[in-house]
């Protein structure tokens, strides 16, 4: 009884072409389809972001994949828990199961392939190894490390999302007990991080306490730290706002750089995140609040944890 992949996140936005332009500047492939804006990673036949028309920017739905057996088990668990099964919304009419989570956000679970979505070996082929030289250990011999300034850069996959919620524990219960995820780590009742029982990045869904629901950020994996910073710099050159980075998180360990979208939402570029395999006896840790955001990096912006979907 488990979801096996994060497929895409759906956002309501007041201007779909404006949103598509932002994601195109981030190095993603964009298109209009069936009244939606669709965002994909280069070479991946999988929607990663869907933009649907709305009066303002807000989280519309989250879509997960599973196999036929998993879908049957999840359906039974939802029905046993008396969660109402819904018809697919007209603006994103995918097959599978549609429900609302405890915050009223649509969740879609459908049959879809798990690999290449959740880390580990990549079906599109591995990028060149990021060789490093450390004291007394040299992986890179007679080679220059810095890539060409004009290197082609594209995000490789949607790795995770962080949602706002007024009740972290209640939403963790929904994702773990009914959808089969597992808790990786948490910070009291402020933040929870969840991974997939079949093996995944340290977190595929994270939850942060707020006064209402919303999407804090969608996070895209880059090949390495060079590509994170180069991609962010290119977006700044195109007129977009760099919000926070370059830095490294404590929980999950990943390098990060965050950019603001046209409606004060965030997109994160990341690399080098912790990976939890299926057969790992992982012990969740309850971290102190001081470790909830970063190990090192620029000073935290005052509005980094502001939920602009509820802000007046």
N, C-alpha and C positions, 0 to 999 in steps of 0.2 A: 504494500500500500504506500507507494511513494511516487512523487514526481521525479523525473530523471533529468530534466533540463529546464533552463530559463529560455523561453523562446523570444518574447518581445514584451515591451511595455507600451501601452497606449496612452496618449496625452491629448486632452482637449486644448486647442489653441485658437486664438481669434484670427490668425492669419497663417494659413498653411504654407503658402509660398515663402513667406518670411522665415518660417521654421525650417523648411527644406533648404533654403539658402544657408542658414547657419550650419546645419549638419553637413552640407556639401563642403563648406569651408573647413570643417573638421576632418576632411579626407574620406567621408563616407559617400556611398552611392545613394542617390535620391530619385524618386519618381512619384508621379501622381497615379493613383489606381482606385477605381470604384469610389470616387469622392474622398479618398484618404490621401495623405502624404505618407510615403513608405520610405524607410531608411534601412539600408543594408550595408554590411561590410563587403568590401570588394571580393568577388569570387564565392560568396556564400549565398546559397539559395534559401535564405531564411530572413524574414522581416526581423529587425532588431528594435526599431522604433516605428510606431504608427501615430500619425497626427490626424485627429478628427476635429471637425468644426465645433467651436464652442465660443461662448461669450468672453471667456477669460481662460488663462492657462491653469489647468488642474489635471491631476492624475485621473485617468478614465478606467484603465484596466491593466492587469498583469496576466500574461499568458505563459503557461508551463506545458512541457511535453512529458509524455509517459508512454508506455506500451499498452497493448490491449488489456492484458491482465491487470496492470496498474490502474487503468481507467475504470475497470469493473470494481476493483477493490475500493478505490477512492469514492466512486458513486455510492457503494454500499455504506461506507463510513459516513458520508454526508447525510444519506437518508436516515441512518440510524440515529444520527445526532439532530435530526429534524431540520437540517439546513435546506431551505427552499431551493430547488433546481429551477433555473430560469431559462427562458428563450434567449437566444443570442441577440444582442442589441443590433438594430438596423445599421448602425454606423460601422460595425466591425463584426460581420455575421459569420464567424468561424464555427465549425462543428465542434463537438465535444461537450463537456460539461460547463455550464455557466452558473456561478453563484455570486453572492456578495459576501465579502469578508466582514468581520465585526465592525469595521469602520464604514461599511456601505460601498466599498470599492469593488467593482466587477473583478472576478477571477475566472479565467478560462483555463481548463485542463483538457488537452487534446492529445491524440496519438501523434507522436512526432519523434524523430530520431534524437537520441541523447548526445551521442558523440557528434560533432565536435564542439559542443556548446560549453562544456564545463571544465576546461583546463585539460591537463594531461596531453597525450599525443594529439596533434592537430591534423585533421583530415585534409587541410589545404596545403600541407607540407610545412616543415619547420623552417623558420628563418635561420639565417646563419647564426651559429653559436656566438654569444656575446663573450668573447674571451677577455679575461682580466689578468693583470699582473699584481700579485700581492707580495708582501715581504717574504722572500725565500721561496716563492712559488710563482712560476712564470708559465701561463697558458699561451701567451702571445709573444712569439719570438720573431724578430726581424719583420714585424708588421706595425703599421701605424694604426692607432686606435680610432682617431677621429674620423667619422664618415664624411663623404663629400657634402658640402653645404646644400646642394640641390638634390640630395637623395630622395627618392620617391617614398612617401610615408602614407600608410593607411591603417586605421585601427583594425584589429584582427577579429574581435568578437565583443559582444555585450557580455561582460563578465558578471556584473551584479547590479542591484539597485538598492538604494537606501530609502525607505519610506518613513514619513512622519506618522505618528499614531498617538492618540491620547492615552492608550493603555497598552504598554509594551507586552505585559504578561498575557493579556487576553489574545493579542495577535500572535504571539509565539505559540500559544495553545492551538490556534487555528492551523498554523503552518506545520506544526509538529504532529499533533494528534490526528488531524484529518488529512493532511497532505504528505505526511511521512518524512518531513525534514528533521534535522537534528541541530541542537544548539551547539555552536562552536565555542563561543565566549559571550560574556555579557558584562555590562557595567551597571550593577544593581538593577533598578527599574528604569534606568535612563536609556540604555542601548542594548539591543540583542543582535547577535550575529548567527545566521543559520546556514548550514551546508546540506548537501544531498547525501543520503545514506549510501548511494551507489558510488560515491567518490566525487569530489568537486573541489574547487577553490575553497579557501577558508570560509568565505561567505558568498552566497548567491543572492540571498535576501538579508538585509539588515534593517533594523527598526529603531527609530529614535523618538523619544517622548516629545510631544508637542501639544498644542491646544486643539489640534484637529488633524485630519489625515492630509496626505499630500506626498509628492515625490521630492525628496531632497536632491538626489542625483542619480543619473544613470552612468555607469562606469565602463569604459571601453579599454580593452587590453591593447598595449603597444608592444612592439618587439623588445624594447629595452629602454633604459633611461634616456639615452640620446634622442630617441624618437619621441618620447614624451615631451621633452623640452623644445625640440625643434618644431613639433606640431603646434604646441602652445604659442611659440613665437610667431609662427606663420599666421595663426589666427589673430594675434594682436596686430600684425601688419595689415590684416584685412579689416580692422576696425572693431574687433571683438574685445571684450573685457577679460583680462586675466584676473581671477579672483584670489586664488591661493595656491602657492607652490613655487618652486619644486621642493618636495619634502618627503618624509617617510613616516608612515603610520606605525604605531606599536602593535595594535591588534590587527592581524593579517599580514603585517610586515611590508606591505606594498609601498613602492614609490608612488607619488601622486602629483598631479597638477590639475586644478579645477578652473574651468572657464564658465562665465555667466552666459546664459542664453538670452534671447531678446526679451524674456518676461521674468528675469531674475531667477530662473531655475539654474541648475548646475549640470555640467557634464564633466566627468572625471576621466583623465587618461591615467592608466596605471600599468605597472609591470612588477614582476618578481613578488607575486603574492604567495602566501603559504598554501600548500595543497594537502588535503586530507583524503587519503585513499579509503576505499570501501572496507578493507580489512583492518583498519587502524583502530586501536583502542584509545581513542582521543578523549582526553579529560578536559572538559570546559573549565575555564578559569573566570572568576569574578574579579575584574580588574578595578583598580582605583580610578576615580574620575580623572585624575591628572594624566592617565595613560589613554584616555578614551579617544583622543584626537590625533596626536602626533608625537614622534620621538624627537625629530628635528625638522626645521623648515622656517620660513618667514613667520613673523608674528601673525597669530590667528586674526582674521578680519572680524570686526564686531558683529557683522550680520551673517556669519557663516552658518549658524544654526537657526536663522530666521525662517519660518515657514511662510513664504510669500503667497502660498495658496489660501492662507487664512488671514494674512495681514490686510488691514483696511487701507 
